[in-house]
Amino acid sequence: MTRIYRDVAGPCVAPGGSVVTVGAFDGLHRGHRALLARVRERADALGLAAVAVSFEPLPRAYFSSAPLARLASVREKLAGLLEAGMDVVLLLRFNAALTALPAEDFVRRVLHARLAAREVWVGGDFRFGHKRGGDFALLERMGRQLGFAARAMLPQRVDGMLASSSGVRAALAANDFTRAETLLGRPFAIEGRVVEGNKLGRSLGYPTANVPLGRRVSPISGIFAVRVDLSDGRSGLPGVASLGVRPTVNRVAQPLLEAHLFDFDEDIYATRIRVEFVRKLREEAHFDDLDALVAQMDIDAAQARAILGPSAPREAENR
């Protein structure tokens, strides 16, 4: 079972020694997964614990004056690190105290004292510590003093593209879900728990599973063809979804994900679902009345069915 810790201070969590990697790990794209696989491989070879150090909030979000779009929630990131075989996750609180910690102290207190690191794997452009004062050269130098080896992972390229979180965000901003999937190694998706809404969609013939995003800022918005996985194991259920503030009726202050599953009429309140985005159909729009909204929803559903293929049966003629 993966153990999760939050603080810099505390007893050593890997007294037998560890192989460590450090990063934000937003989205767990193919570059991240290659790095985590190397850490797991080296930990197995040396008989040590595999450890991932990450941060919440994300450092870029902490320093940004504008909300940072996230590729994954904290829960999704932790699930991905668990799936990658990490024995320990040190999910540090990225706050004023941590930003003030000099790079040398981070190495001594976190990598050496807290984790008993024997190998530390990072990207070649890794920077850390107060005012990003630490780099790979410092890591190598202190590793020789403290008894661990610093290792740099080469950048991972997929079909000639650099696998990076910023690259995935750029692909999503361009509505290029194929490129995003190539970089991620899987389709972009959002997970969450279904909550009860005002049932307006049901009255219009399009009942939806509503998933609030909370404080998470989504990198996408609009109307999409989607496939949905349910927590009971059913997967790939076709549908159409909106992600936004509902500009026509019952506008919401925070973006909401609403997924309509084709030919599906079950109560899934309080269950977790995973919504996989296949293609963007259009931006959100304001309509003058409900008839105009429903007419557009009919068009959206037909387009989504055409995109998703024969696995999406036709909607009944009379809703």
HELIX and SHEET records of a PDB file:
HELIX    1   1 ARG A   30  LEU A   46  1                                  17    
HELIX    2   2 PRO A   59  PHE A   63  1                                   5    
HELIX    3   3 VAL A   74  GLU A   83  1                                  10    
HELIX    4   4 ALA A   96  THR A   99  1                                   4    
HELIX    5   5 ALA A  103  PHE A  106  1                                   4    
HELIX    6   6 VAL A  107  ARG A  114  3                                   8    
HELIX    7   7 HIS A  130  ARG A  132  5                                   3    
HELIX    8   8 PHE A  136  LEU A  146  1                                  11    
HELIX    9   9 SER A  165  ALA A  173  1                                   9    
HELIX   10  10 PHE A  177  LEU A  184  1                                   8    
HELIX   11  11 LEU A  200  SER A  203  1                                   4    
HELIX   12  12 LEU A  290  LEU A  308  1                                  19    
SHEET    1   A 6 ARG A   3  TYR A   5  0                                        
SHEET    2   A 6 VAL A  88  ARG A  93  1                                        
SHEET    3   A 6 ALA A  49  GLU A  56  1                                        
SHEET    4   A 6 SER A  18  VAL A  22  1                                        
SHEET    5   A 6 ALA A 117  GLY A 123  1                                        
SHEET    6   A 6 ALA A 149  MET A 153  1                                        
SHEET    1   B 2 ARG A 157  VAL A 158  0                                        
SHEET    2   B 2 MET A 161  LEU A 162 -1                                        
SHEET    1   C 6 ALA A 189  ARG A 193  0                                        
SHEET    2   C 6 ARG A 272  ARG A 282 -1                                        
SHEET    3   C 6 GLY A 222  LEU A 230 -1                                        
SHEET    4   C 6 LEU A 237  GLY A 244 -1                                        
SHEET    5   C 6 LEU A 256  LEU A 261 -1                                        
SHEET    6   C 6 ALA A 209  PRO A 212 -1                                        
END                                                                             
